[in-house]
């Protein structure tokens, strides 16, 4: 195959549009279109970038290698990935697409390689379900993760967030910041905080509790404070909580009982 056929084949194997390919090497969609129609060829600098991007030699890219050799290389890259001089690079793009995105996109290896699909797995992943070192999605899992619904990671941000540092509507972690609920070693919330140190504008429960209503084992500070050593009745404290926060979840009563008993 000549260069025009090669570049089109390699692009389609990865599920990229002409615009997506162009953005990766700093040219316009129109430039890529001209390459694929055989109306122009890239300068040497862009050939080198394309060679690195597709991990094939320039000879194969421009069609100096045999067609049979090219086909074998493309199949190997598409299905198995390839060995690189710096380590192992693997990429899988499913043929099935949803809203123009691959159903599954896996891209692993050295460098900032973005995996983008309905289910995306990679060093950097963006998808409905995203798994990676850094991930962004509806459901996200990663070292650094941001999820519209659920996020799990060392640092997580989402409606429901779990992680070493968790920030969300409902957050659970070593250090947790939650709008409605925070549970962690250090917990901060506008509504309910539970933890070794708990701070809340609403109800705080923990070893050291600071809130409008504070229930603590060692320290409790708030407009209404209940400290374990003073022997408060759980029912009395729970009735006060319900009077101040009628929508408070029923399971919280068990937490109050655990702290005051």
PyMOL commands that set and color helices and strands:
alter all, ss='L'
color gray80, all
select helices_A, chain A and resi 3-13+18-25+29-36+44-54+58-61+67-80+228-230+234-244+252-260
alter helices_A, ss='H'
color red, helices_A
select strands_A, chain A and resi 82-84+87-93+97-98+101-102+104-108+114-189+192-221+224-227
alter strands_A, ss='S'
color yellow, strands_A
deselect
rebuild
show_as cartoon
